[in-house]
C-alpha cells in the first residue's frame, strides 16, 4: 500500500475519534482562557508582555501531549495495532503516516490557539500591551503552533516506545508541572536544554539563557525526533 492511502486512513482515525477532537479543542480553549487570566493579572514591575499574552500554553501543552498520547495508545487497545500492521506491513510507513496525521491538526490548532491567545492577551493587557510589538506577537503565534506540535509528537514517540499511554502521561505531566521547574531552580544552565523549557524561550520577549527563540525550538525538535526514532525502533523490534 502506498503512503497516501495509509495517511488517509490514519487521518480518518484522528478525525472520527471524539476523544482526540476533544483534546484538540481543549488545547485552544484552555490556552486562550489562561492567557486572558494571566494578562489580567499582569502589571508587576518586571513583567514580560509577550509571556503574559501566551501564558496559557503552560496548560494547553498538557492537552497537546494528551492528544499525541491518545492518538498512539488507541492503536494499542484491543488488537488495533495488529490489524493496522496487517493492512500495512511496512511499519515505518505506517508510523510515518501516524506521525504526520498527528502533526497536521496539532500545527493547525496550535496556530489558531496562538492567534487567539495573542488577541485575548492584548485585550486583557490593555495599555500594557503597547510594549508588545507585532513582530513579537507573530513570533509568539508561530512559536505556539510549532511548540504545541512538537510536544504532541514528543508524547506520541514516547507512547510508541513505552507502549502504554498511562505510563507516558504519568511521566510527562509531573515532569512539565514539577520536575522541570525544580531542575530550573537548581541549575538554570541544564534546564535551558530540557525539551519543554528550551522551546518556551519563543514566548519570552527577553531571555537570559544561552538559547534564542528558534534555537530553543530546535532543541525541542531534537528531543522530539529522538522520541519518535525510539518509538519507531520499538515498533520494529516488538510484535504488535
DRENPA-3360 file (N, C-alpha, C; in nm, 2 decimals, always signed):
BEGIN
1 = XXXXXXXX = +0.08/-0.12/+0.00/+0.00/+0.00/+0.00/+0.09/+0.12/+0.00 ~ +0.06/+0.22/-0.09/+0.13/+0.34/-0.10/+0.10/+0.43/+0.02 ~ +0.19/+0.54/+0.04/+0.18/+0.62/+0.15/+0.05/+0.70/+0.16 ~ +0.00/+0.75/+0.05/-0.12/+0.84/+0.06/-0.24/+0.77/+0.12 ~ -0.28/+0.65/+0.07/-0.40/+0.58/+0.14/-0.37/+0.55/+0.29 ~ -0.24/+0.52/+0.32/-0.21/+0.49/+0.46/-0.24/+0.62/+0.54 ~ -0.19/+0.73/+0.49/-0.21/+0.85/+0.57/-0.36/+0.89/+0.57 ~ -0.43/+0.86/+0.47/-0.57/+0.89/+0.46/-0.64/+0.81/+0.57;
9 = XXXXXXXX = -0.61/+0.68/+0.58/-0.67/+0.60/+0.69/-0.64/+0.65/+0.83 ~ -0.52/+0.69/+0.85/-0.48/+0.74/+0.98/-0.55/+0.87/+1.01 ~ -0.57/+0.96/+0.91/-0.63/+1.08/+0.93/-0.78/+1.06/+0.96 ~ -0.84/+0.96/+0.90/-0.98/+0.93/+0.93/-0.99/+0.89/+1.08 ~ -0.90/+0.81/+1.13/-0.90/+0.77/+1.27/-0.89/+0.89/+1.36 ~ -0.80/+0.98/+1.33/-0.79/+1.10/+1.41/-0.92/+1.18/+1.41 ~ -0.97/+1.20/+1.29/-1.09/+1.29/+1.28/-1.22/+1.23/+1.34 ~ -1.23/+1.10/+1.35/-1.35/+1.04/+1.39/-1.35/+1.00/+1.54;
17 = XXXXXXXX = -1.24/+1.00/+1.60/-1.23/+0.97/+1.75/-1.27/+1.10/+1.83 ~ -1.38/+1.09/+1.90/-1.42/+1.21/+1.98/-1.32/+1.25/+2.08 ~ -1.26/+1.16/+2.14/-1.16/+1.19/+2.25/-1.05/+1.28/+2.19 ~ -1.01/+1.24/+2.07/-0.90/+1.32/+2.01/-0.94/+1.46/+1.97 ~ -1.06/+1.47/+1.91/-1.11/+1.60/+1.88/-1.14/+1.69/+2.00 ~ -1.18/+1.62/+2.11/-1.20/+1.69/+2.24/-1.07/+1.75/+2.29 ~ -0.96/+1.67/+2.29/-0.83/+1.72/+2.34/-0.78/+1.84/+2.25 ~ -0.80/+1.83/+2.12/-0.76/+1.94/+2.04/-0.84/+2.07/+2.07;
25 = XXXXXXXX = -0.97/+2.06/+2.09/-1.05/+2.17/+2.13/-1.00/+2.22/+2.27 ~ -0.96/+2.13/+2.36/-0.91/+2.17/+2.49/-0.78/+2.26/+2.48 ~ -0.70/+2.22/+2.38/-0.58/+2.30/+2.36/-0.61/+2.45/+2.34 ~ -0.71/+2.47/+2.25/-0.75/+2.61/+2.22/-0.81/+2.68/+2.34 ~ -0.91/+2.61/+2.39/-0.99/+2.68/+2.50/-0.91/+2.70/+2.62 ~ -0.83/+2.60/+2.67/-0.75/+2.62/+2.79/-0.64/+2.72/+2.77 ~ -0.57/+2.72/+2.66/-0.46/+2.81/+2.64/-0.52/+2.95/+2.64 ~ -0.62/+2.98/+2.56/-0.68/+3.11/+2.55/-0.73/+3.16/+2.68;
33 = XXXXXXXX = -0.80/+3.08/+2.75/-0.86/+3.12/+2.88/-0.75/+3.16/+2.98 ~ -0.65/+3.07/+3.00/-0.54/+3.10/+3.10/-0.46/+3.22/+3.05 ~ -0.44/+3.24/+2.92/-0.37/+3.36/+2.87/-0.44/+3.48/+2.91 ~ -0.57/+3.48/+2.90/-0.65/+3.60/+2.93/-0.64/+3.63/+3.08 ~ -0.65/+3.52/+3.17/-0.64/+3.54/+3.31/-0.50/+3.59/+3.35 ~ -0.40/+3.54/+3.29/-0.26/+3.58/+3.32/-0.24/+3.73/+3.28 ~ -0.30/+3.77/+3.17/-0.28/+3.90/+3.12/-0.35/+4.00/+3.21 ~ -0.47/+3.96/+3.26/-0.55/+4.05/+3.35/-0.47/+4.07/+3.48;
41 = XXXXXXXX = -0.39/+3.97/+3.52/-0.32/+3.98/+3.65/-0.18/+4.04/+3.63 ~ -0.14/+4.07/+3.51/-0.01/+4.13/+3.48/+0.00/+4.27/+3.53 ~ +0.13/+4.32/+3.53/+0.15/+4.46/+3.56/+0.25/+4.48/+3.67 ~ +0.32/+4.37/+3.71/+0.43/+4.39/+3.81/+0.54/+4.46/+3.75 ~ +0.64/+4.50/+3.82/+0.75/+4.59/+3.78/+0.82/+4.53/+3.66 ~ +0.85/+4.40/+3.66/+0.93/+4.34/+3.55/+0.85/+4.23/+3.48 ~ +0.74/+4.27/+3.43/+0.66/+4.16/+3.36/+0.69/+4.16/+3.21 ~ +0.67/+4.05/+3.15/+0.70/+4.02/+3.01/+0.57/+4.02/+2.94;
49 = XXXXXXXX = +0.53/+4.12/+2.86/+0.40/+4.12/+2.79/+0.38/+4.01/+2.70 ~ +0.49/+3.96/+2.63/+0.47/+3.85/+2.54/+0.44/+3.72/+2.62 ~ +0.51/+3.70/+2.72/+0.49/+3.58/+2.80/+0.35/+3.58/+2.87 ~ +0.31/+3.70/+2.91/+0.17/+3.72/+2.97/+0.06/+3.68/+2.87 ~ +0.08/+3.73/+2.75/-0.02/+3.71/+2.64/-0.03/+3.56/+2.61 ~ +0.08/+3.48/+2.62/+0.08/+3.34/+2.58/+0.09/+3.25/+2.70 ~ +0.07/+3.30/+2.82/+0.09/+3.22/+2.94/+0.01/+3.09/+2.94 ~ -0.10/+3.09/+2.88/-0.19/+2.97/+2.88/-0.13/+2.85/+2.82;
57 = XXXXXXXX = -0.02/+2.86/+2.74/+0.04/+2.75/+2.68/+0.09/+2.65/+2.79 ~ +0.12/+2.70/+2.91/+0.16/+2.61/+3.02/+0.06/+2.50/+3.04 ~ -0.07/+2.53/+3.02/-0.18/+2.44/+3.04/-0.22/+2.37/+2.91 ~ -0.22/+2.45/+2.81/-0.26/+2.39/+2.68/-0.17/+2.28/+2.63 ~ -0.04/+2.29/+2.67/+0.05/+2.18/+2.63/+0.02/+2.05/+2.69 ~ -0.05/+2.05/+2.81/-0.10/+1.93/+2.87/-0.20/+1.86/+2.78 ~ -0.29/+1.94/+2.72/-0.39/+1.88/+2.63/-0.32/+1.83/+2.50 ~ -0.21/+1.90/+2.46/-0.14/+1.86/+2.34/-0.07/+1.73/+2.36;
65 = XXXXXXXX = -0.01/+1.71/+2.48/+0.05/+1.58/+2.50/-0.05/+1.47/+2.52 ~ -0.17/+1.50/+2.57/-0.28/+1.41/+2.58/-0.33/+1.36/+2.44 ~ -0.33/+1.46/+2.35/-0.37/+1.43/+2.21/-0.27/+1.33/+2.15 ~ -0.14/+1.37/+2.16/-0.04/+1.28/+2.10/-0.03/+1.14/+2.16 ~ -0.05/+1.14/+2.29/-0.05/+1.01/+2.36/-0.17/+0.92/+2.32 ~ -0.29/+0.98/+2.32/-0.41/+0.91/+2.29/-0.41/+0.86/+2.14 ~ -0.36/+0.94/+2.05/-0.36/+0.90/+1.91/-0.28/+0.77/+1.89 ~ -0.17/+0.75/+1.97/-0.09/+0.63/+1.95/-0.15/+0.52/+2.04;
73 = XXXXXXXX = -0.18/+0.55/+2.17/-0.23/+0.45/+2.26/-0.36/+0.38/+2.22 ~ -0.44/+0.46/+2.14/-0.56/+0.40/+2.09/-0.54/+0.28/+2.00 ~ -0.42/+0.28/+1.94/-0.38/+0.17/+1.85/-0.34/+0.05/+1.93 ~ -0.31/+0.06/+2.05/-0.26/-0.05/+2.13/-0.37/-0.12/+2.20 ~ -0.49/-0.08/+2.18/-0.60/-0.14/+2.25/-0.68/-0.24/+2.16 ~ -0.71/-0.35/+2.22/-0.80/-0.45/+2.15/-0.75/-0.49/+2.02 ~ -0.61/-0.50/+2.00/-0.56/-0.55/+1.88/-0.56/-0.46/+1.76 ~ -0.59/-0.33/+1.78/-0.60/-0.24/+1.67/-0.47/-0.23/+1.59;
81 = XXXXXXXX = -0.35/-0.23/+1.67/-0.22/-0.22/+1.60/-0.20/-0.34/+1.51 ~ -0.24/-0.46/+1.56/-0.22/-0.58/+1.48/-0.29/-0.57/+1.35 ~ -0.41/-0.52/+1.36/-0.49/-0.50/+1.23/-0.43/-0.40/+1.14 ~ -0.38/-0.29/+1.20/-0.32/-0.18/+1.12/-0.20/-0.23/+1.05 ~ -0.11/-0.31/+1.12/+0.01/-0.36/+1.06/-0.01/-0.48/+0.96 ~ -0.13/-0.54/+0.98/-0.16/-0.64/+0.88/-0.20/-0.58/+0.74 ~ -0.27/-0.47/+0.75/-0.30/-0.39/+0.63/-0.18/-0.32/+0.57 ~ -0.09/-0.27/+0.66/+0.03/-0.20/+0.62/+0.15/-0.27/+0.68;
89 = XXXXXXXX = +0.21/-0.37/+0.62/+0.32/-0.45/+0.67/+0.44/-0.36/+0.69 ~ +0.46/-0.26/+0.61/+0.57/-0.17/+0.62/+0.55/-0.08/+0.75 ~ +0.61/-0.12/+0.86/+0.59/-0.05/+0.99/+0.63/+0.10/+0.98 ~ +0.75/+0.12/+0.92/+0.80/+0.26/+0.91/+0.70/+0.35/+0.84 ~ +0.64/+0.29/+0.73/+0.54/+0.37/+0.65/+0.42/+0.40/+0.74 ~ +0.37/+0.30/+0.81/+0.26/+0.32/+0.89/+0.28/+0.43/+1.00 ~ +0.40/+0.42/+1.07/+0.43/+0.51/+1.18/+0.45/+0.65/+1.12 ~ +0.51/+0.66/+1.00/+0.53/+0.80/+0.94/+0.40/+0.86/+0.91;
97 = XXXXXXXX = +0.30/+0.78/+0.86/+0.17/+0.83/+0.84/+0.10/+0.87/+0.97 ~ +0.12/+0.79/+1.07/+0.06/+0.83/+1.20/+0.11/+0.96/+1.25 ~ +0.24/+0.98/+1.24/+0.31/+1.10/+1.29/+0.26/+1.22/+1.22 ~ +0.25/+1.21/+1.08/+0.20/+1.33/+1.01/+0.05/+1.35/+1.04 ~ -0.03/+1.25/+1.06/-0.17/+1.27/+1.09/-0.18/+1.33/+1.23 ~ -0.09/+1.32/+1.32/-0.09/+1.38/+1.45/-0.04/+1.53/+1.43 ~ +0.07/+1.54/+1.35/+0.13/+1.67/+1.34/+0.05/+1.78/+1.27 ~ -0.02/+1.74/+1.16/-0.10/+1.83/+1.08/-0.21/+1.90/+1.16;
105 = XXXXXXXX = -0.30/+1.83/+1.23/-0.40/+1.90/+1.31/-0.34/+1.97/+1.43 ~ -0.23/+1.92/+1.49/-0.17/+1.98/+1.60/-0.12/+2.12/+1.56 ~ -0.05/+2.13/+1.44/+0.00/+2.25/+1.40/-0.11/+2.35/+1.37 ~ -0.22/+2.30/+1.30/-0.33/+2.39/+1.26/-0.39/+2.45/+1.39 ~ -0.42/+2.36/+1.49/-0.49/+2.41/+1.61/-0.39/+2.49/+1.69 ~ -0.26/+2.46/+1.69/-0.16/+2.54/+1.76/-0.15/+2.68/+1.71 ~ -0.16/+2.70/+1.57/-0.15/+2.83/+1.52/-0.28/+2.91/+1.55 ~ -0.39/+2.84/+1.54/-0.52/+2.91/+1.58/-0.52/+2.95/+1.73;
113 = XXXXXXXX = -0.46/+2.86/+1.81/-0.45/+2.89/+1.95/-0.36/+3.00/+1.98 ~ -0.25/+3.01/+1.91/-0.16/+3.12/+1.92/-0.22/+3.25/+1.88 ~ -0.30/+3.25/+1.77/-0.37/+3.38/+1.74/-0.47/+3.42/+1.84 ~ -0.55/+3.32/+1.89/-0.65/+3.35/+1.99/-0.58/+3.40/+2.12 ~ -0.47/+3.34/+2.16/-0.40/+3.38/+2.28/-0.35/+3.53/+2.27 ~ -0.30/+3.56/+2.15/-0.25/+3.69/+2.13/-0.36/+3.79/+2.13 ~ -0.47/+3.76/+2.07/-0.59/+3.85/+2.07/-0.64/+3.88/+2.21 ~ -0.67/+3.77/+2.28/-0.72/+3.79/+2.42/-0.62/+3.85/+2.51;
121 = XXXXXXXX = -0.49/+3.81/+2.49/-0.39/+3.86/+2.58/-0.37/+4.01/+2.56 ~ -0.37/+4.06/+2.43/-0.36/+4.20/+2.41/-0.48/+4.28/+2.47 ~ -0.60/+4.22/+2.45/-0.72/+4.29/+2.50/-0.71/+4.29/+2.65 ~ -0.67/+4.19/+2.72/-0.66/+4.19/+2.86/-0.55/+4.27/+2.92 ~ -0.44/+4.28/+2.85/-0.33/+4.37/+2.89/-0.36/+4.52/+2.88 ~ -0.45/+4.55/+2.79/-0.48/+4.69/+2.77/-0.36/+4.78/+2.74 ~ -0.34/+4.88/+2.81/-0.23/+4.97/+2.79/-0.09/+4.91/+2.80 ~ -0.09/+4.80/+2.88/+0.04/+4.73/+2.90/+0.08/+4.66/+2.77;
129 = XXXXXXXX = -0.01/+4.64/+2.68/+0.02/+4.57/+2.55/+0.10/+4.66/+2.46 ~ +0.12/+4.79/+2.49/+0.19/+4.87/+2.40/+0.33/+4.84/+2.38 ~ +0.39/+4.77/+2.49/+0.53/+4.72/+2.48/+0.55/+4.60/+2.40 ~ +0.44/+4.54/+2.34/+0.44/+4.42/+2.27/+0.43/+4.45/+2.12 ~ +0.54/+4.43/+2.04/+0.54/+4.46/+1.90/+0.47/+4.35/+1.82 ~ +0.42/+4.39/+1.70/+0.35/+4.29/+1.62/+0.45/+4.18/+1.57 ~ +0.58/+4.22/+1.55/+0.67/+4.11/+1.52/+0.69/+4.01/+1.63 ~ +0.69/+4.06/+1.75/+0.70/+3.96/+1.87/+0.57/+3.88/+1.88;
137 = XXXXXXXX = +0.46/+3.95/+1.85/+0.33/+3.87/+1.85/+0.33/+3.77/+1.75 ~ +0.37/+3.80/+1.63/+0.38/+3.70/+1.52/+0.47/+3.58/+1.55 ~ +0.58/+3.62/+1.61/+0.67/+3.51/+1.66/+0.61/+3.42/+1.76 ~ +0.53/+3.48/+1.85/+0.46/+3.40/+1.95/+0.36/+3.31/+1.89 ~ +0.28/+3.36/+1.79/+0.18/+3.28/+1.73/+0.24/+3.16/+1.66 ~ +0.34/+3.18/+1.58/+0.41/+3.08/+1.50/+0.48/+2.98/+1.60 ~ +0.54/+3.04/+1.71/+0.61/+2.96/+1.81/+0.51/+2.87/+1.88 ~ +0.39/+2.92/+1.91/+0.29/+2.85/+1.98/+0.25/+2.72/+1.90;
145 = XXXXXXXX = +0.23/+2.74/+1.76/+0.19/+2.63/+1.68/+0.30/+2.53/+1.67 ~ +0.42/+2.57/+1.66/+0.53/+2.48/+1.65/+0.56/+2.40/+1.78 ~ +0.56/+2.48/+1.89/+0.58/+2.42/+2.02/+0.48/+2.32/+2.06 ~ +0.35/+2.35/+2.04/+0.25/+2.25/+2.08/+0.25/+2.13/+1.99 ~ +0.29/+2.15/+1.86/+0.30/+2.03/+1.77/+0.42/+1.94/+1.82 ~ +0.53/+2.00/+1.85/+0.64/+1.92/+1.90/+0.61/+1.85/+2.03 ~ +0.54/+1.91/+2.12/+0.51/+1.84/+2.24/+0.41/+1.72/+2.22 ~ +0.32/+1.74/+2.12/+0.23/+1.63/+2.09/+0.30/+1.52/+2.03;
153 = XXXXXXXX = +0.40/+1.55/+1.94/+0.48/+1.44/+1.88/+0.57/+1.38/+1.97 ~ +0.63/+1.46/+2.07/+0.71/+1.40/+2.17/+0.64/+1.30/+2.25 ~ +0.51/+1.33/+2.29/+0.43/+1.23/+2.36/+0.40/+1.11/+2.28 ~ +0.37/+1.13/+2.15/+0.34/+1.02/+2.06/+0.46/+0.92/+2.05 ~ +0.58/+0.98/+2.03/+0.70/+0.90/+2.03/+0.72/+0.82/+2.16 ~ +0.71/+0.89/+2.27/+0.73/+0.82/+2.40/+0.62/+0.71/+2.42 ~ +0.50/+0.73/+2.37/+0.40/+0.63/+2.39/+0.43/+0.51/+2.30 ~ +0.48/+0.53/+2.18/+0.52/+0.42/+2.10/+0.64/+0.34/+2.16;
161 = XXXXXXXX = +0.72/+0.41/+2.23/+0.84/+0.35/+2.30/+0.79/+0.27/+2.42 ~ +0.71/+0.33/+2.50/+0.66/+0.26/+2.62/+0.54/+0.17/+2.60 ~ +0.47/+0.19/+2.49/+0.35/+0.11/+2.45/+0.25/+0.12/+2.56 ~ +0.24/+0.23/+2.63/+0.14/+0.25/+2.73/+0.11/+0.40/+2.75 ~ -0.01/+0.44/+2.72/-0.05/+0.58/+2.73/-0.05/+0.63/+2.87 ~ -0.09/+0.55/+2.97/-0.09/+0.59/+3.11/+0.05/+0.62/+3.16 ~ +0.14/+0.53/+3.12/+0.28/+0.55/+3.16/+0.34/+0.68/+3.10 ~ +0.30/+0.71/+2.98/+0.35/+0.83/+2.92/+0.30/+0.95/+2.99;
169 = XXXXXXXX = +0.17/+0.96/+3.02/+0.11/+1.07/+3.09/+0.17/+1.08/+3.23 ~ +0.19/+0.96/+3.29/+0.24/+0.96/+3.43/+0.38/+1.02/+3.44 ~ +0.46/+1.01/+3.33/+0.59/+1.07/+3.32/+0.59/+1.22/+3.28 ~ +0.52/+1.25/+3.17/+0.52/+1.38/+3.12/+0.45/+1.49/+3.20 ~ +0.33/+1.46/+3.25/+0.26/+1.56/+3.33/+0.33/+1.60/+3.45 ~ +0.38/+1.51/+3.54/+0.46/+1.56/+3.65/+0.59/+1.63/+3.61 ~ +0.65/+1.58/+3.50/+0.77/+1.65/+3.45/+0.75/+1.79/+3.41 ~ +0.64/+1.82/+3.34/+0.61/+1.95/+3.29/+0.56/+2.04/+3.41;
177 = XXXXXXXX = +0.49/+1.98/+3.51/+0.44/+2.07/+3.61/+0.53/+2.08/+3.73 ~ +0.62/+1.99/+3.75/+0.70/+1.99/+3.87/+0.85/+1.98/+3.84 ~ +0.89/+1.87/+3.78/+1.03/+1.84/+3.77/+1.11/+1.95/+3.69 ~ +1.05/+2.00/+3.58/+1.12/+2.10/+3.50/+1.15/+2.22/+3.58 ~ +1.05/+2.26/+3.67/+1.07/+2.38/+3.75/+1.17/+2.36/+3.86 ~ +1.18/+2.24/+3.92/+1.27/+2.21/+4.02/+1.41/+2.21/+3.96 ~ +1.43/+2.15/+3.85/+1.56/+2.15/+3.79/+1.60/+2.29/+3.75 ~ +1.51/+2.37/+3.70/+1.54/+2.51/+3.67/+1.58/+2.59/+3.78;
185 = XXXXXXXX = +1.53/+2.56/+3.90/+1.57/+2.64/+4.02/+1.71/+2.59/+4.06 ~ +1.74/+2.47/+4.04/+1.87/+2.42/+4.09/+1.98/+2.45/+3.99 ~ +1.95/+2.44/+3.86/+2.06/+2.46/+3.76/+1.99/+2.52/+3.63 ~ +2.00/+2.65/+3.62/+1.93/+2.71/+3.50/+2.00/+2.67/+3.37 ~ +2.14/+2.65/+3.38/+2.21/+2.61/+3.26/+2.16/+2.48/+3.20 ~ +2.14/+2.38/+3.29/+2.09/+2.25/+3.25/+1.95/+2.26/+3.20 ~ +1.87/+2.33/+3.28/+1.72/+2.34/+3.25/+1.70/+2.40/+3.11 ~ +1.79/+2.49/+3.06/+1.77/+2.55/+2.93/+1.75/+2.45/+2.82;
193 = XXXXXXXX = +1.81/+2.33/+2.84/+1.81/+2.23/+2.73/+1.71/+2.12/+2.76 ~ +1.62/+2.14/+2.85/+1.51/+2.04/+2.87/+1.41/+2.06/+2.76 ~ +1.34/+1.96/+2.72/+1.25/+1.97/+2.60/+1.14/+2.07/+2.61 ~ +1.09/+2.10/+2.73/+0.99/+2.20/+2.74/+1.04/+2.34/+2.75 ~ +1.14/+2.36/+2.84/+1.19/+2.49/+2.87/+1.27/+2.55/+2.75 ~ +1.33/+2.46/+2.67/+1.40/+2.51/+2.55/+1.31/+2.58/+2.46 ~ +1.20/+2.51/+2.43/+1.10/+2.56/+2.33/+1.03/+2.68/+2.38 ~ +1.01/+2.70/+2.51/+0.94/+2.80/+2.57/+1.01/+2.94/+2.56;
201 = XXXXXXXX = +1.13/+2.94/+2.52/+1.20/+3.07/+2.50/+1.13/+3.15/+2.40 ~ +1.06/+3.09/+2.31/+0.99/+3.16/+2.20/+0.88/+3.25/+2.26 ~ +0.83/+3.22/+2.38/+0.72/+3.30/+2.44/+0.78/+3.42/+2.52 ~ +0.90/+3.44/+2.53/+0.96/+3.54/+2.61/+1.01/+3.66/+2.52 ~ +0.98/+3.78/+2.57/+1.03/+3.90/+2.50/+1.18/+3.91/+2.51 ~ +1.24/+3.88/+2.63/+1.38/+3.88/+2.65/+1.41/+3.75/+2.73 ~ +1.53/+3.70/+2.71/+1.57/+3.58/+2.78/+1.72/+3.58/+2.81 ~ +1.75/+3.54/+2.93/+1.89/+3.55/+2.98/+1.97/+3.42/+2.95;
209 = XXXXXXXX = +1.91/+3.32/+2.91/+1.98/+3.19/+2.88/+2.06/+3.19/+2.76 ~ +2.11/+3.07/+2.73/+2.20/+3.06/+2.61/+2.13/+3.03/+2.48 ~ +2.00/+3.00/+2.49/+1.92/+2.97/+2.37/+1.84/+3.09/+2.33 ~ +1.81/+3.11/+2.20/+1.72/+3.21/+2.15/+1.59/+3.14/+2.12 ~ +1.49/+3.22/+2.07/+1.36/+3.16/+2.04/+1.36/+3.04/+1.94 ~ +1.44/+3.06/+1.83/+1.43/+2.95/+1.73/+1.53/+2.84/+1.76 ~ +1.65/+2.87/+1.82/+1.74/+2.76/+1.86/+1.68/+2.68/+1.98 ~ +1.60/+2.75/+2.06/+1.53/+2.67/+2.17/+1.43/+2.57/+2.11;
217 = XXXXXXXX = +1.35/+2.62/+2.01/+1.26/+2.53/+1.94/+1.33/+2.41/+1.87 ~ +1.45/+2.45/+1.82/+1.53/+2.34/+1.75/+1.58/+2.24/+1.85 ~ +1.61/+2.28/+1.98/+1.64/+2.18/+2.08/+1.52/+2.09/+2.11 ~ +1.41/+2.15/+2.12/+1.28/+2.07/+2.15/+1.26/+1.98/+2.03 ~ +1.29/+2.02/+1.91/+1.27/+1.94/+1.79/+1.36/+1.82/+1.80 ~ +1.48/+1.84/+1.85/+1.58/+1.73/+1.86/+1.53/+1.62/+1.96 ~ +1.48/+1.67/+2.08/+1.42/+1.58/+2.17/+1.30/+1.50/+2.11 ~ +1.22/+1.57/+2.04/+1.10/+1.51/+1.97/+1.15/+1.41/+1.87;
225 = XXXXXXXX = +1.25/+1.44/+1.79/+1.30/+1.35/+1.69/+1.36/+1.22/+1.75 ~ +1.42/+1.24/+1.87/+1.48/+1.13/+1.94/+1.37/+1.04/+1.99 ~ +1.26/+1.10/+2.04/+1.15/+1.02/+2.10/+1.08/+0.94/+1.98 ~ +1.06/+1.01/+1.87/+1.00/+0.94/+1.75/+1.09/+0.83/+1.70 ~ +1.22/+0.85/+1.69/+1.31/+0.74/+1.65/+1.30/+0.62/+1.74 ~ +1.30/+0.65/+1.87/+1.30/+0.55/+1.97/+1.16/+0.47/+1.96 ~ +1.05/+0.54/+1.94/+0.93/+0.48/+1.92/+0.92/+0.39/+1.79 ~ +0.98/+0.44/+1.68/+0.99/+0.36/+1.56/+1.07/+0.24/+1.58;
233 = XXXXXXXX = +1.18/+0.25/+1.65/+1.27/+0.14/+1.68/+1.20/+0.03/+1.75 ~ +1.12/+0.07/+1.86/+1.05/-0.02/+1.94/+0.94/-0.09/+1.86 ~ +0.88/-0.01/+1.77/+0.77/-0.07/+1.68/+0.83/-0.18/+1.59 ~ +0.95/-0.16/+1.54/+1.01/-0.26/+1.45/+1.05/-0.38/+1.53 ~ +1.10/-0.37/+1.65/+1.16/-0.48/+1.72/+1.06/-0.57/+1.80 ~ +0.94/-0.52/+1.82/+0.84/-0.59/+1.90/+0.72/-0.63/+1.82 ~ +0.66/-0.74/+1.86/+0.54/-0.78/+1.80/+0.42/-0.69/+1.83 ~ +0.32/-0.68/+1.74/+0.21/-0.60/+1.76/+0.12/-0.65/+1.87;
% end
